[in-house]
Amino acid sequence: MAQGAVPADQHNDLVQGPFRVIPRRWHVSTWDWALLATEHELHLPFQLPDLEAQSVNLELAVEADSVRTAVTMVEALRLALACHGLVPVSTPTICSHSVNDFSGIKQFAKDTSDPRHGRALAIASRSETVWMAGIRGGPVAILPESATRELSESVFAPSASMALRWLDIAKGAPRLRVLEEAALTAPTITNLGQSILQMWTGLESLFPEIHSELSFRLALHLAQLDPATRRAQFARARKAYVLRSKVAHGHDLSEPSQKNRDAWTECWELLHSTVMALIVRGGLPTEEQLVEELLT
């Protein structure tokens, strides 16, 4: 289940490589969830998915050989979707089946005329076992004002391709995993100032060797990741770091005023433009490599 976004096409799945977007098609009753809890492998109270599903309009699905791999792939897709302008989405559960498969299990297992019959019969007879568990992470609390809730093919297709490239460059690169974690968790922090600090945790993790002249050198390195926008990115990074320092030294940005939201958005855009630059580069260069580029 993916909370926060709505499908542009309510009737058809979107498919790109191993990724799929599945629109919610049918209501799932509390009785259906209770049946799954008693006859299948729900590793969480059935009341939780019952409640979560009420605010879910689509699901993100992947083809993977393990739960860990599936979670990693979905997290990469969530990051890529945000980079392409979709609102941050949360994924509170992971499941072997689509939520659509749980609609009227007992009823439609007997109704051969309904399109839900085949899967309902398989679940009711237990020829297929449903497995579900919760995923670490909270609901999204902060939404970028310019982001869209509508997940269309034009957003999904490049995001799915980007997610695969991100998975490739982030493999064995713990600094990029920290950046990804910061990007995914920052919108779940209700306090704007603390969310800004979380985003900077990811950005600063890229260059742990920097111990002096932090503001200038971090801004310079972040800007050099994308030489085409170097000047603008340098100015944005310097401005965003000033905000980060103010929060770290006690400045209160907890009130959701427009000024504070604009400050948060500045950091949000910096973080995701950095992710995009890393994708284009095909990985994270060293500080020495970036300095060499600047001097040539």
Long-range contacts (C-beta under 8 A, 24 or more apart in sequence): 1-49, 1-52, 1-53, 1-56, 1-59, 1-91, 1-92, 1-93, 1-95, 1-99, 2-56, 2-58, 2-59, 2-60, 2-89, 2-90, 2-91, 3-52, 3-55, 3-56, 3-89, 3-90, 3-91, 3-92, 3-139, 3-140, 4-87, 4-88, 4-89, 4-90, 4-140, 4-143, 4-149, 5-57, 5-58, 5-81, 5-86, 5-87, 5-89, 5-149, 5-150, 5-151, 6-57, 6-58, 6-149, 6-150, 6-151, 7-57, 7-58, 7-150, 7-151, 8-150, 8-151, 8-152, 8-153, 9-152, 9-153, 14-151, 14-153, 14-156, 14-157, 16-156, 16-157, 16-160, 16-161, 17-160, 17-161, 17-164, 18-62, 18-63, 18-64, 18-73, 18-164, 19-60, 19-61, 19-62, 19-73, 19-77, 19-156, 19-160, 19-163, 20-60, 20-61, 20-62, 21-58, 21-59, 21-60, 21-61, 21-151, 21-156, 22-58, 22-59, 22-60, 22-61, 22-98, 22-100, 23-57, 23-58, 24-53, 24-56, 24-57, 24-58, 24-59, 24-99, 24-100, 25-100, 25-103, 26-100, 26-103, 26-104, 26-116, 27-103, 28-53, 28-99, 28-102, 28-103, 29-103, 29-104, 32-102, 32-103, 32-104, 32-105, 33-102, 35-105, 35-106, 36-102, 36-105, 36-123, 36-130, 36-132, 39-126, 40-123, 40-126, 40-129, 40-130, 40-131, 40-132, 41-129, 41-130, 41-131, 41-132, 42-130, 42-131, 42-132, 43-131, 43-132, 43-133, 43-134, 44-93, 44-132, 44-133, 44-134, 48-92, 48-93, 48-134, 49-92, 49-93, 49-99, 49-132, 52-92, 52-93, 53-99, 56-99, 58-151, 59-98, 59-99, 60-89, 60-91, 61-98, 67-94, 67-133, 70-94, 71-135, 72-167, 73-163, 73-167, 75-180, 75-184, 76-163, 76-164, 76-166, 76-167, 76-170, 76-180, 77-159, 77-160, 77-163, 78-184, 79-163, 79-166, 79-180, 79-183, 79-184, 79-275, 80-158, 80-159, 80-160, 80-162, 80-163, 80-166, 81-151, 81-155, 81-156, 81-159, 82-147, 82-183, 82-272, 83-159, 83-162, 83-272, 83-275, 83-276, 84-155, 84-158, 84-159, 84-162, 85-146, 85-147, 85-148, 85-155, 86-147, 86-148, 86-149, 86-151, 86-155, 86-159, 87-140, 87-143, 87-144, 87-147, 87-148, 87-149, 88-140, 88-142, 88-143, 88-144, 88-147, 88-184, 88-187, 88-188, 89-140, 90-137, 90-138, 90-139, 90-140, 90-188, 91-135, 91-137, 92-134, 92-135, 92-137, 92-139, 93-132, 93-133, 93-134, 93-135, 94-132, 94-133, 94-134, 94-135, 95-130, 95-131, 95-132, 95-133, 96-129, 96-130, 96-131, 96-132, 97-123, 97-128, 97-130, 101-130, 102-130, 137-184, 137-185, 137-188, 138-188, 139-188, 140-187, 140-188, 141-187, 141-188, 141-189, 141-190, 142-186, 142-187, 142-188, 142-189, 142-190, 142-192, 142-195, 142-264, 143-187, 144-265, 144-268, 145-261, 145-265, 146-265, 162-279, 165-279, 165-282, 166-275, 166-279, 169-278, 169-279, 169-282, 169-283, 169-284, 173-283, 173-284, 175-205, 175-206, 175-208, 175-284, 176-206, 176-278, 176-284, 178-202, 178-205, 179-203, 179-205, 179-206, 179-271, 179-274, 179-275, 180-275, 182-271, 183-271, 183-272, 183-275, 186-268, 186-271, 191-253, 191-254, 192-253, 192-254, 192-255, 192-256, 192-260, 192-261, 192-263, 192-264, 193-247, 193-251, 193-252, 193-253, 193-254, 193-260, 194-247, 194-254, 195-264, 196-240, 196-243, 196-244, 196-247, 196-253, 196-263, 196-264, 196-267, 197-244, 197-247, 197-248, 199-267, 199-268, 199-270, 199-271, 200-240, 200-241, 200-244, 200-267, 202-271, 203-270, 203-271, 203-274, 206-274, 206-284, 207-287, 209-287, 210-287, 214-241, 215-241, 215-242, 215-245, 220-290, 220-294, 221-287, 221-290, 222-270, 222-274, 224-290, 224-293, 224-294, 225-274, 225-277, 225-278, 225-281, 225-285, 225-290, 226-273, 226-276, 226-277, 226-280, 227-293, 229-273, 233-270, 233-273, 236-266, 236-269, 236-270, 236-273, 237-270, 239-266, 240-266, 240-267, 240-270, 243-267
